[in-house]
């Protein structure tokens, strides 16, 4: 839950010591570690809104705890999972600082590649930059489009008390 600029130096040193600097696994683990607290915090509010009476009724009917979770709770959490997934995707997809300092030339992310096209000695290649930005936006728009049915309910869930 800390801003990345606060922890970049210790993380950079840990990555160098463990040899994870410039690897896909290092960046994946780092993004997962930074998105996990936000995702848990966001999903907690969706779990708090679940009806305990329905869960108790399923238990009385003989359902196991696993069955209660997968058959009763999880279908009610689709909107929350969609909203959390989109927010985590956008936070990870747009991240620049860790990607700039912890990736190599062959593991570069799109925001770092966009920054490198701007800083060339020949000036800005606007055509290349526009193409990169377009390709950068397509996955986020695609995921948001696929999850749009659940997204509005997920974003507004818990804002109005019944």
Order of alpha helices (4+ residues) and beta strands (2+ residues): alpha-alpha-alpha-alpha-alpha-alpha-alpha-alpha
